[in-house]
Amino acid sequence: MAQAVRELNLDYVVITSVTRDDLPDGGAEIFAETIKEIKQLSHGTKIELLIPDFLGDFNALKKVLYAQPFILGHNLETVARLTPIIRDQRANYNTSLELLRNSKELYPNIKTKSGFMVGLGEIEEEIFATLRDLKNVEVDIVTIGQYLQPTKNNLPVQEYIRPEKFDTFQKYGLDLGFSSVLAGPLVRTA
């Protein structure tokens, strides 16, 4: 990864992976080592991570943060009520919020980012509540995008959200004090 970043002369990279609950640290060591290697070969490259929840393992989170990514991202994916339906059964809305809170408490200088999808059957107040929850744990950046059914085997879209609704969500988030809110039908987290 570090070699590719150097050869491509990238100023900014986003690193993510599939969830690695099969590893004792959830893959935290791999994230941390990747950051270190990139920093050694490409000093000015900013590194954004999109990490899993590490099943709430505080030490795994500390390992990643110690490597000093520019942005630490972890997605809520959906509103609290829909989490058990939309996310993997091991995922938990409050565990995700706690990871983001702990990140900001441990390293306030590292920006935090989270995102979620709409169009899965949530109501507007749940979207606003999710934004308030993210603000309460001091997340800096939020992304909100339209859920699009990737295959026939996935959940169907419940509603296509109109662009002006995304404008409403963005304004609400900015009024709450997020440094950035990216909201739109084609907005994605990374």
C-alpha positions as CSV (number, residue, x, y, z in Angstrom):
1,M,0.0,0.0,0.0
2,A,2.8,2.4,1.0
3,Q,4.6,1.7,-2.3
4,A,1.5,2.4,-4.3
5,V,0.8,5.7,-2.5
6,R,4.4,6.8,-3.2
7,E,4.5,5.7,-6.8
8,L,1.2,7.4,-7.5
9,N,2.4,10.5,-5.6
10,L,-1.0,10.7,-3.7
11,D,-1.7,13.7,-1.5
12,Y,-4.7,12.0,0.2
13,V,-5.7,8.4,0.7
14,V,-8.7,6.7,2.2
15,I,-7.9,3.2,3.7
16,T,-10.6,0.8,4.6
17,S,-11.1,-3.0,4.7
18,V,-13.8,-5.5,5.2
19,T,-14.6,-6.1,8.9
20,R,-12.0,-8.4,10.4
21,D,-13.8,-9.8,13.5
22,D,-11.8,-13.0,12.8
23,L,-8.6,-11.2,14.1
24,P,-8.0,-10.7,17.8
25,D,-7.7,-7.0,17.4
26,G,-10.2,-6.6,14.5
27,G,-7.4,-5.6,12.1
28,A,-6.2,-2.6,14.2
29,E,-2.6,-3.6,13.9
30,I,-2.8,-3.7,10.1
31,F,-4.4,-0.3,9.9
32,A,-1.7,1.1,12.3
33,E,1.2,-0.5,10.3
34,T,-0.2,0.7,7.0
35,I,-0.3,4.3,8.3
36,K,3.2,4.1,9.6
37,E,4.5,2.7,6.3
38,I,2.8,5.3,4.2
39,K,4.1,8.1,6.5
40,Q,7.7,6.7,6.1
41,L,7.5,6.7,2.3
42,S,5.2,9.7,1.7
43,H,5.6,12.3,4.4
44,G,3.0,14.8,3.2
45,T,0.2,12.3,2.4
46,K,-2.9,12.8,4.5
47,I,-4.5,9.5,5.6
48,E,-8.2,8.9,6.2
49,L,-9.3,5.6,7.7
50,L,-12.7,4.0,7.6
51,I,-12.6,1.5,10.3
52,P,-14.9,-1.2,11.8
53,D,-16.1,-0.9,15.4
54,F,-13.5,-3.5,16.6
55,L,-16.4,-5.0,18.6
56,G,-15.9,-2.1,21.1
57,D,-12.3,-3.0,21.8
58,F,-10.8,0.2,23.3
59,N,-7.2,-1.0,23.0
60,A,-7.7,-1.7,19.3
61,L,-9.0,1.8,18.8
62,K,-6.0,3.2,20.7
63,K,-3.6,1.3,18.5
64,V,-5.0,2.9,15.4
65,L,-5.2,6.4,16.8
66,Y,-1.6,6.2,18.0
67,A,-0.6,5.9,14.4
68,Q,-2.1,9.4,13.9
69,P,-4.4,9.2,10.8
70,F,-5.6,12.6,9.5
71,I,-9.3,11.5,9.8
72,L,-10.7,8.6,11.6
73,G,-14.0,7.5,10.0
74,H,-16.6,5.0,11.3
75,N,-20.1,4.8,9.8
76,L,-23.3,4.4,11.7
77,E,-24.8,3.3,8.4
78,T,-28.4,3.9,9.5
79,V,-30.6,5.3,12.3
80,A,-30.7,3.6,15.7
81,R,-34.1,1.9,15.2
82,L,-33.0,0.2,11.9
83,T,-29.5,-0.8,13.0
84,P,-30.5,-4.4,13.9
85,I,-32.2,-4.8,10.5
86,I,-29.6,-3.1,8.3
87,R,-26.3,-3.8,9.9
88,D,-24.5,-7.1,10.8
89,Q,-25.9,-8.6,14.0
90,R,-22.6,-7.9,15.8
91,A,-22.9,-4.2,15.1
92,N,-24.4,-1.9,17.6
93,Y,-25.4,1.7,17.3
94,N,-24.2,2.7,20.7
95,T,-20.9,0.8,20.3
96,S,-20.3,2.9,17.1
97,L,-21.1,6.1,18.9
98,E,-18.8,5.1,21.8
99,L,-16.0,4.4,19.4
100,L,-16.4,7.9,17.9
101,R,-16.6,9.5,21.4
102,N,-13.5,7.6,22.6
103,S,-11.6,8.6,19.5
104,K,-12.2,12.3,20.1
105,E,-11.5,12.0,23.8
106,L,-8.2,10.2,23.2
107,Y,-7.0,12.3,20.3
108,P,-9.0,15.6,20.0
109,N,-6.7,16.7,17.2
110,I,-7.7,13.8,14.9
111,K,-10.9,14.7,12.9
112,T,-13.7,12.1,13.2
113,K,-16.1,11.3,10.4
114,S,-19.3,9.2,10.2
115,G,-21.9,8.5,7.6
116,F,-25.3,7.0,7.1
117,M,-27.8,6.1,4.4
118,V,-31.4,7.2,4.1
119,G,-34.2,5.7,2.1
120,L,-34.3,2.6,4.3
121,G,-37.6,3.4,6.1
122,E,-36.5,5.9,8.6
123,I,-38.5,9.0,9.4
124,E,-37.1,12.6,9.3
125,E,-37.0,13.0,13.1
126,E,-34.8,9.9,13.2
127,I,-32.4,11.5,10.8
128,F,-32.2,14.6,13.0
129,A,-31.8,12.5,16.1
130,T,-28.9,10.6,14.4
131,L,-27.2,13.9,13.6
132,R,-27.7,15.1,17.2
133,D,-26.2,11.8,18.4
134,L,-23.1,12.3,16.2
135,K,-22.7,15.9,17.4
136,N,-23.0,14.8,21.0
137,V,-19.9,12.6,20.5
138,E,-18.1,15.5,18.8
139,V,-17.9,14.0,15.2
140,D,-16.5,16.7,12.9
141,I,-17.7,15.5,9.4
142,V,-20.9,13.7,8.4
143,T,-22.0,12.2,5.1
144,I,-25.6,11.3,4.3
145,G,-26.4,9.4,1.1
146,Q,-29.3,7.6,-0.6
147,Y,-29.4,3.9,-0.1
148,L,-29.3,2.1,-3.4
149,Q,-30.1,-1.6,-3.5
150,P,-26.9,-3.3,-4.8
151,T,-28.4,-6.6,-5.8
152,K,-31.8,-8.4,-5.8
153,N,-30.7,-10.2,-2.6
154,N,-30.3,-6.9,-0.6
155,L,-33.0,-4.9,1.1
156,P,-35.2,-2.9,-1.4
157,V,-35.2,0.9,-1.3
158,Q,-38.1,2.1,0.8
159,E,-38.0,5.7,-0.4
160,Y,-36.0,7.8,-2.8
161,I,-35.3,11.0,-0.9
162,R,-35.7,14.3,-2.9
163,P,-32.6,16.5,-3.3
164,E,-34.2,19.3,-1.3
165,K,-34.6,17.0,1.7
166,F,-30.9,16.4,1.6
167,D,-30.4,20.2,1.6
168,T,-32.6,20.2,4.8
169,F,-30.4,17.5,6.4
170,Q,-27.3,19.4,5.5
171,K,-28.5,22.7,6.9
172,Y,-29.7,21.0,10.1
173,G,-26.2,19.4,10.5
174,L,-24.4,22.6,9.8
175,D,-26.6,24.5,12.3
176,L,-25.7,21.8,14.9
177,G,-22.0,22.8,14.4
178,F,-20.5,20.1,12.3
179,S,-17.5,21.4,10.3
180,S,-18.8,19.7,7.2
181,V,-22.0,17.9,6.2
182,L,-22.0,16.3,2.8
183,A,-25.6,15.2,1.9
184,G,-27.0,14.2,-1.4
185,P,-28.4,11.2,-3.4
186,L,-25.0,10.2,-4.6
187,V,-22.9,11.0,-1.6
188,R,-20.9,8.1,-0.3
189,T,-18.7,7.8,2.8
190,A,-15.3,7.5,1.4
